[in-house]
Amino acid sequence: MQAAPQPQPGIMDIALYQGGASKVAGQTDVLKLSSNENPHGAPASAREAAREAADAMHLYPNTDHASLRAAIAEVHGIEADRVICGVGSDEIIHLLCQAYVGPGDEVLHPEYGFLMYPISARAAGGTPVAAPERNRTVDVDAMLSAATERTKLVFLANPANPTGTFLGGQDLVRLADGLPDGCLLVLDGAYAEYVEEYDGGLGLAGARPNVFATRTFSKMYGLGGMRVGWGYGAQEVIDVLNRLRGPFNLSNVALAAAEAAMRDRDFVARCLATNTAQRARLTEGLRALGISCDDSAANFVLARFADEAEALACDAHLKSRGIIVRHVASYGLPHCLRMTVGDKAGTTRLLEALNAWER
């Protein structure tokens, strides 16, 4: 009998990504606060655009995503030719690793960085390297110390997931300036829309060839189920990624919904206002109960407990009330629960459940 084929080095070192749970046994009225989804859902404009586009689902989609890229460029004041669209920002992250990382190369990320960074690095044959954080916040000096001539990509989510902490613009500039030649800094802006007057690194990516910015439609725009993301950077990088990108990676329906959502600025403003108000309520409520948490710049709050046993006890209590949050042991924070910021009713229900928890 012939031997089974063997995967490329690094593949079997990948720990499978586990998304936030969505069901609780025995519970019908479930409040899902485990995946940082928009409590308002998708905008009506996007739902209508998707319904109309569904009539043409028998046709192949446009391969260049020109209309969506034009909408992104118009809203953000950037060049459409320097935008690439993908199946969520996850695909952009994966393409970057596929393009620039191989055996012997390193991919640097913060200690509590998004799990897709090491997954995509290993899938390309590279070695992920985690730089220590300081009080759950990216430490620029530690990142620069960990960068070597083997470092090809540096991933940094800002605001960070799962901590919610935020790095100021001058720190980002210092990081970009201090990296080795030939190393690309990737600013993951999945939660950038939740920070007022922050461009998610688009300005840096537009001005510097060693900076690339990624964004998603899954959070603020409420299109997690559509799987649409985009990236912006130097034309040379975009040209490389487009050689790897599948020609029909986004459907007609997804493209139409994303374009409508991008242009619906009133929806974004309403969601930002809700998140800002309810995030403050949740933060204050947790601290009033003696549960530690950092100030979050995203659409979630990371609650810290005395130890993992206490975190799991709280998680079990919330599940008994039909509320699902995210235990983030896989991120190296076993004593923490990440709680998505819901609407007013959702935040009230969560706080009432926490108040009823007997430690």
C-alpha positions in Angstrom: 0.0 0.0 0.0 1.3 3.5 -0.9 2.0 5.9 1.9 -0.3 8.8 2.5 0.8 12.2 1.1 2.5 14.5 3.7 1.6 18.1 4.2 4.1 21.0 3.9 6.1 21.8 7.0 4.2 23.9 9.5 0.7 22.8 8.5 0.3 20.2 11.2 1.6 22.7 13.8 -1.5 24.9 13.2 -4.1 24.9 16.0 -7.5 25.0 14.5 -9.2 28.3 14.9 -12.3 28.2 17.0 -14.9 30.9 16.5 -17.2 32.2 19.2 -20.0 29.8 20.2 -23.6 30.6 19.2 -25.7 28.0 21.0 -26.3 27.0 24.6 -27.9 23.6 25.4 -31.3 24.0 26.8 -31.5 27.7 26.1 -33.8 29.2 23.4 -33.4 33.0 24.1 -29.7 33.2 23.5 -27.8 36.5 23.6 -24.6 35.9 21.6 -21.8 38.2 22.8 -18.9 36.0 21.7 -18.0 37.1 18.2 -18.0 40.9 18.3 -20.9 41.1 15.8 -22.9 44.2 15.3 -26.0 44.2 17.5 -27.9 46.2 14.8 -27.3 43.6 12.2 -26.6 44.6 8.6 -27.9 47.9 7.3 -31.2 47.9 5.4 -29.4 49.3 2.4 -27.0 46.3 2.3 -29.9 43.8 2.7 -31.8 45.4 -0.1 -28.7 45.4 -2.4 -28.1 41.8 -1.6 -31.7 40.8 -2.5 -31.4 42.6 -5.8 -28.0 41.1 -6.6 -29.3 37.6 -5.8 -31.3 37.7 -9.1 -28.0 37.5 -10.9 -26.4 34.7 -8.9 -26.2 32.6 -12.0 -23.6 35.0 -13.4 -19.9 35.2 -12.5 -19.0 38.2 -10.4 -16.8 41.0 -11.6 -13.1 40.0 -11.1 -11.7 43.4 -10.4 -14.2 44.5 -7.7 -14.1 48.0 -9.4 -17.3 49.3 -8.0 -16.6 48.3 -4.4 -13.1 49.6 -4.6 -14.4 52.9 -5.9 -16.8 53.2 -3.0 -14.0 52.4 -0.5 -11.7 54.9 -2.1 -14.4 57.6 -2.2 -15.4 57.2 1.5 -11.8 57.0 2.8 -10.1 59.4 0.4 -7.6 56.9 -1.0 -6.7 55.5 -4.4 -8.9 52.8 -5.7 -6.1 51.2 -7.6 -4.3 50.5 -4.3 -7.2 48.6 -2.8 -7.6 44.9 -2.9 -10.8 43.1 -1.7 -10.9 39.6 -0.2 -13.0 37.1 1.7 -12.8 39.0 5.0 -9.6 40.5 6.1 -8.6 36.9 6.9 -7.9 36.2 3.2 -5.8 39.4 2.9 -3.7 38.2 5.9 -3.4 34.8 4.3 -2.3 36.3 0.9 0.3 38.5 2.6 1.9 35.4 4.2 1.6 33.4 1.0 3.3 36.2 -0.9 6.1 37.2 1.5 6.8 34.3 3.9 8.5 31.0 3.4 10.6 28.5 5.4 13.2 30.3 7.5 11.2 33.5 7.5 9.5 34.9 10.6 6.2 36.6 11.2 6.1 38.9 14.2 3.0 39.7 16.2 2.1 40.9 19.7 1.8 38.4 22.6 -2.0 38.4 22.5 -2.4 38.9 18.8 -5.2 37.7 16.6 -5.0 33.9 16.1 -5.0 34.1 12.3 -1.5 35.6 12.4 0.4 32.5 13.5 -2.1 30.3 11.6 -1.3 32.0 8.3 2.4 32.2 9.0 2.6 28.5 9.6 0.5 27.7 6.5 3.1 29.5 4.4 6.0 27.6 6.1 7.1 30.5 8.2 7.7 30.8 11.9 5.4 33.0 14.1 7.2 35.0 16.8 5.3 36.6 19.7 6.6 39.8 21.3 5.7 40.4 24.9 3.0 43.1 25.7 3.0 45.5 28.6 -0.3 45.4 30.6 -2.1 43.9 27.6 -0.9 46.7 25.3 1.5 46.4 22.4 5.1 47.3 23.5 6.8 49.0 20.5 10.3 48.5 22.0 9.6 44.8 22.6 8.4 44.5 19.0 11.5 46.2 17.6 13.7 44.1 19.8 12.1 40.9 18.4 12.4 41.9 14.8 15.4 40.4 12.9 16.6 40.1 9.4 14.4 37.0 9.1 11.2 39.1 9.9 9.2 39.5 6.8 5.8 40.6 8.2 4.7 42.3 11.4 1.0 42.1 12.2 -0.5 44.5 14.6 -4.3 44.8 15.3 -5.2 48.3 16.4 -7.5 48.4 18.4 -6.2 45.0 19.5 -8.2 41.7 19.6 -8.9 40.3 22.2 -7.6 43.1 24.6 -9.3 46.1 23.1 -6.3 48.3 23.8 -5.1 51.0 21.4 -1.7 52.2 20.2 -1.4 55.9 19.3 -0.2 57.2 15.9 3.3 58.2 17.0 3.9 54.8 18.3 2.9 53.3 15.0 5.3 55.7 13.2 8.1 54.7 15.5 7.4 51.0 14.8 7.3 51.5 11.1 10.5 53.5 11.1 12.4 51.0 13.3 11.7 47.8 11.4 14.4 46.1 9.2 14.5 46.8 5.5 12.3 44.5 3.5 9.9 44.0 6.4 6.2 44.9 5.9 4.1 46.3 8.8 0.5 45.2 8.5 -2.0 47.3 10.5 -5.1 45.2 11.1 -7.9 47.7 11.4 -10.8 45.3 11.9 -12.0 47.5 14.8 -10.7 50.8 13.5 -14.2 52.3 12.9 -14.9 52.2 16.6 -12.2 54.8 17.3 -13.2 58.3 16.4 -10.7 60.3 14.3 -8.5 57.3 13.6 -7.9 56.2 10.0 -6.9 52.7 10.8 -3.4 53.2 9.4 -4.5 54.3 5.9 -2.4 57.4 6.0 0.7 55.5 6.9 0.0 52.8 4.3 -0.6 55.5 1.7 2.7 57.3 2.4 5.1 54.4 3.2 6.0 51.4 1.1 6.6 49.2 4.2 3.1 49.7 5.7 -0.1 47.9 4.7 -3.6 48.4 6.2 -6.4 45.8 6.3 -10.1 46.3 7.1 -13.2 44.3 7.3 -17.0 44.6 6.7 -17.7 42.0 9.5 -17.8 44.3 12.5 -19.1 47.9 12.1 -20.8 47.1 8.8 -22.6 44.1 10.1 -21.7 41.8 7.3 -19.9 39.0 9.1 -21.9 36.4 7.2 -20.9 37.9 3.8 -17.2 37.6 4.4 -15.8 40.8 2.8 -12.6 42.6 3.7 -10.0 44.8 2.0 -6.5 46.0 2.1 -4.6 49.2 1.1 -0.9 49.8 0.5 1.8 50.3 -2.0 1.0 49.5 -5.6 3.8 47.0 -5.7 2.2 45.0 -2.9 -1.3 45.2 -4.4 0.1 43.8 -7.7 1.7 40.9 -5.9 -1.4 40.0 -3.9 -3.6 40.2 -7.0 -1.5 37.5 -8.6 -2.4 35.2 -5.8 -6.0 36.2 -5.3 -8.7 34.0 -6.9 -10.4 35.8 -9.7 -13.9 35.2 -8.4 -13.2 35.3 -4.6 -16.2 37.5 -3.9 -19.8 36.8 -5.0 -22.1 39.3 -6.7 -24.3 39.3 -3.5 -21.3 40.0 -1.2 -20.0 42.8 -3.5 -23.3 44.5 -3.7 -24.0 44.3 0.0 -20.5 45.6 0.9 -20.7 48.6 -1.5 -24.1 49.6 -0.1 -22.9 49.2 3.5 -19.7 51.3 2.8 -21.8 54.2 1.4 -24.3 54.1 4.3 -22.6 56.6 6.6 -25.7 57.2 8.6 -25.8 53.6 9.7 -22.1 53.7 10.7 -22.7 56.9 12.8 -25.7 55.2 14.6 -23.7 52.1 15.3 -20.7 54.1 16.6 -22.9 56.1 19.0 -24.5 52.9 20.3 -21.2 51.2 20.8 -19.6 54.2 22.6 -22.5 54.5 25.0 -22.9 50.8 25.8 -19.2 50.2 26.0 -19.0 52.8 28.7 -22.0 51.2 30.5 -20.4 47.8 30.4 -17.0 49.0 31.5 -18.4 50.9 34.5 -20.7 48.0 35.4 -17.8 45.5 35.4 -15.7 47.7 37.6 -18.5 48.4 40.0 -18.7 44.6 40.5 -15.0 44.5 41.2 -14.2 42.9 37.8 -11.1 44.4 36.2 -11.0 45.6 32.6 -8.9 47.9 30.5 -10.4 50.8 28.7 -11.5 49.4 25.3 -11.3 51.1 22.0 -13.2 48.3 20.2 -16.7 46.8 20.3 -15.9 44.5 23.2 -14.5 44.6 26.7 -12.0 42.1 28.1 -13.1 41.2 31.7 -10.3 39.9 33.9 -10.9 37.6 36.8 -8.7 36.3 39.7 -7.9 33.1 37.9 -9.2 30.7 35.2 -11.5 28.9 37.6 -13.3 32.2 38.4 -13.5 33.1 34.7 -15.0 29.7 33.9 -17.5 30.0 36.8 -18.7 33.3 35.5 -18.9 31.9 32.0 -21.0 29.0 33.2 -23.3 31.4 35.1 -23.9 33.5 32.0 -24.6 30.5 29.9 -27.2 29.4 32.4 -28.9 32.7 31.6 -28.6 32.2 27.9 -25.7 34.6 27.5 -22.6 33.6 25.5 -19.3 35.4 25.9 -15.8 34.3 24.8 -13.3 32.6 27.1 -10.0 33.6 25.6 -7.7 30.9 26.9 -6.5 30.2 23.3 -5.1 33.7 23.3 -3.0 33.1 26.4 -5.5 34.8 28.7 -7.3 31.9 30.5 -8.5 34.2 33.3 -10.3 36.5 30.9 -13.7 36.6 29.2 -14.2 38.8 26.1 -17.7 40.4 26.1 -19.1 41.9 22.9 -20.8 45.3 23.4 -24.4 44.8 22.6 -27.3 47.3 22.2 -28.9 48.9 25.2 -31.2 45.9 26.0 -28.3 43.4 25.5 -26.0 45.4 27.8 -28.7 45.6 30.4 -29.3 41.9 30.3 -25.6 41.1 30.6 -25.1 43.5 33.6 -28.2 42.1 35.3 -26.8 38.6 34.9 -23.4 39.6 36.2 -25.0 41.3 39.2 -26.8 38.1 40.0 -23.6 36.0 39.9 -22.6 34.7 43.3 -18.8 34.3 43.5 
